[in-house]
Amino acid sequence: MPTAIAVTSADMALPAQDERTMPAVVLRDLDQRPLEQSLTELHTLTEQYGYVVVVCSLATPEPVVRRLYTLRSLLESDRIALFRPELPPLGTAVLARQLRQLASCDLSPGVLASAGRLLTHYIHAGAVLGSVARLDRVPVGLKAHAKSWVPGSQFAVVAHPEPQLVKVAPGVTLKGPEFSTWMLVAKGQLQTDWVAGLAEAWSAHGLRETPLPAESPRWWGTGRMVEFCSHLADLSVLYQLVTSVRQSLCHWCGIEVIGDRCVFCSATPPVYEPPAPRALEQRTPA
């Protein structure tokens, strides 16, 4: 049975990218339902799938995050991974879908779970904003803050992998990926055609639209926005990326992983430091 990839709201479960993409498990209203009900649901998932990877953004409401950790603690399970990537909500939803694609392949649960950290590096996520006055995820200078009060001003921001911020104007663009991608766009309360030009500048294969995640205005500090995410969509490319990385066994729980941290038990490999060589003693020959 493939590893379950779970999200905390329906709008983070993007439509399938291809026929092999596994459906997302939606853990709805975790902070509102009785604890016993959520506990039974998560226990059933682990029994059914063996392992569960929950992907949620840094803008997920704190009560939901606390409930997730409570459930994992009560179940005393090392088969539940909680993954919160350094990505805006739309980028997080894209990453969850990439893991859903890979869940259909012959990857072990530990490799699949730790693949999220690897694939994050290949996601370019940003937004066009009507104001940066409340943006605290990307460094904003005083000049940009002042310009954000001018009516009609728009700013283009890349939050990942490298922070960028420019004022939208003809001919202005952002540094993008150096490999072929698709671009996904989610429109909020802002009218702009600038993102279409950005997709062309980034040589995207195409541009697709999706509803704006409910967590996006909280993450970006405004609802006057259009969020975008450039990503790898081909399953064969994703699979090749993951399987090209050396795999190892977690020294704590024994599961197979890639990278320097086990997503299930959070253990990092012990660092071996060889003892310092002893200084030679000066001795006079007998």
N, C-alpha and C positions, 0 to 999 in steps of 0.2 A: 504493500500500500504506500503511495507517495506521501511525503511529508506535507502536512497541512500548512498553508500560508494564510495567516489571519490578519485582519485589519479591524480597526475599532469603529468604523462607520461605513455606511454603504457607498458614500461618494469617494471613498479611498479604494474601492474595488473597481478598477477600470475595466472596460469591456475587453474580452479576450483578444490577444494580438494575432493568434493563429488557432488552428483547430486542436493543437496539442496543449494549449494553455489551460492549466488547471483552474477551476473556479476558486475564488477567494472565500474563506470562511469569515463572515462578518460577526464580530462580537458586539452586538448592539447594546446601547444604554447600560454599560457596565456600572456606572455610578448611580443609576436610578433603580435597577432591579434588585431584589433581595439577594444578599450574599450567597445564600444556599443555592439559589437558582443558577447564578453564574458559576459557582463552584462545580455543580453537577454538569453544566455544559462543558466546561473546560476539561473536567475529568473524562467525560465521554469522548471528547476529541482526542485526548492522548491515548485512550484505549483503542479508539478506532484507527487512528493514523500512526500511532507509535510516537511521533514527534510533532510538535507544533512550534512554528516560528511566528510570533506576533510582531508586525511592523507598524509602528506609529510615529508620527512626526513630533518634533519638539514643541509644536503648538497644540498638541493634544491636551485637553483640559486636565489639570493636575488631579482632580478626583478620579478620573479614569485611569491615569497612570498609577496612582496609589492603589486602586482596586486591583490592577493587574499584578502588582508586586505582592499584594496581600494574598491573592488567589494562588500565585506560584508558591508562596511560602507555606500556605496551608496544605497544599497538595504535596509539599516536600518532594517536588519532582525536578530532576535535572534533564527532563525531556521537553521542557518548555523554554524557549528562547525569547527574550524581549529585546527587540532591536529598534533603536531610535537614531537614525542616521542624521548627519549634519546637512540636511536638505530641507528646502521649503516643502510645504504640503504636496504640491503637484509632483515635485521630484520624488518625494517619498512614495506616492501612489504609483509612479512609474517603476520605481525600484521593486515595489511589492509585486507588480505584474511581471517583471523580469524573473523574479524568483518563482512565480507561478509557472512561467514558461519552463524554467529549468527543473521544476519539480517533476515533470514528466520524463526526465532523463535518468540515466543510471548513476546518479550521484548519491552518496551516502548523506544522511541527515546533517552530520556535522559539516561536511563540505558545502552542502547547499546553504546552510545557515550562515557560515562564514563567508560565502561568496558575496553576500550583501555588502560587506565592507570593501571588497575588491571592485565590484561594479559601480559603487558610489563614485569612484574616481573618473568614470567615463560619462557621467551625467553633468550637463551644463544647464543650470536652473536659474531663472531670473524672472523679471516682471517689468512692465511699464506702469509707472505710478503717477497719479495726479498730485501726490504730495509725499515728501520724505520727512515731514515734520515729526512723525512718530516712528520712523524707521530706526530700529536699534540693532538689526542683524548685520548691517553693513556699515562701515565707517562713512559718515556723512559730514562734510566740511561746513563751516559757517556760511560760506557763499551759497552752497546748495540749499541750506536751510532757508536763507533769505529769499532765494529765487522761488522756493516752493510756495511762498505766500502770494506770488504774482498770479492773477487769474489766467487760466489756460495753460500754465506750465505743466510739462510732462517730463518725467525722468525715466531713463532706462537703466535697470540695475541687474547685474549678475551677482548672485550670492554664492554660487558654487560652480566650479572648483576654486576660482580666484575672484575675490570681490572687485567689482567694477561699478562705476556710477557715472553717467553722462546725462546732460540735458538733451532731450530729443530735439533734433533739428535736421533739416535736409543734409544728406551726406554723412551724418554722424552714425557710427556703428559701434559694435562691441567686439572684443576679441572672442572668437568662438573655437569650437573643436577642430582639430586637425585631422579628423577622420569623418567618414560618411555617417550621417545620422538622419533620423526623422525628428520632426518638431511637433510637440503637442501644445495646444493653446487652450487656456481656460479664461473666458471673458467675465470680468466683473462689471462694476458700474463706471466704465470708462470707454469712450469711443476713440479708437486709434487704428490706423492702417500700418503703423510703423513696424509691427511684428512681422508682417508679410515680407517687408523689405529685408528684415533681419534674417529670415529663413533663407532668402535668396542669397544674401551675403555669406551665410554660413554653408551654402551649397547643400542644403537639406534635401533629401529625396522627395519630401512632401510635407504638407502641413495638415494636421488633423485637429479637430476641436472636441472639447469635452466640457462638461459643467465645472464651474469653479468649486473646489473643495470648501466646505464650511469653515475650515481652520485657516484658510489663506488670508483673509482680512486681519486676523489676529496676528499672524506671523509677519505680515508686511506693514502693519500699522495703519492700513486704510482699505476701504472697500472700493475706492476709485482706482481700479487696476485691471491689467490684463496679464495673467501669469503665463509663462512659457517654459518649456523644458525640452532640450535637445538630447536624444538618447539613441542607443543601439536597439534595434528592434528584431534583428534576425537571430533566431534561436541557435543556428549553427555557429555564429560568431560569438554569442554569449557562452555557449558550451566550450568552444575552443579556448576562450579567455580563462575560464575557470579551470579546465583540465590541464592547462599549460603550467599552472602553479604547483610547486612542490607540496605534497600532502604529508602530514605527520600525525602522530597520535597525541592527544591531549594527555599530559603527564598526570593529570588529576582524575579525570573521569574515563579516560581511555578511548574516547570517541575520535574518529578521523576528522581532521580540520585542515584548513589552509590559513596562512597568516600567523600572527603572533598572539592571538587570543581566542579562546574557546567561547563561542556565543552562548552555549548552554550553561556552563559552570563558571564562566568569566575568568578562568585560570589562565595565566600567562606562563610560558615556558620558563623554567628556572635558568638564570644566567650563571654560566660557569666561568669563574675567573681563576685562571691558573695561579698558583702561588708565585710570589715574586722570587726571582732567583737569589739565592744567598750570595753575599759578597765573599770573594775568596780571601782567606786569611793570609796575611803576609808571614811567612815562616822562613827562618834562616836554615839553610841546609846543615845537617848535623856534621 
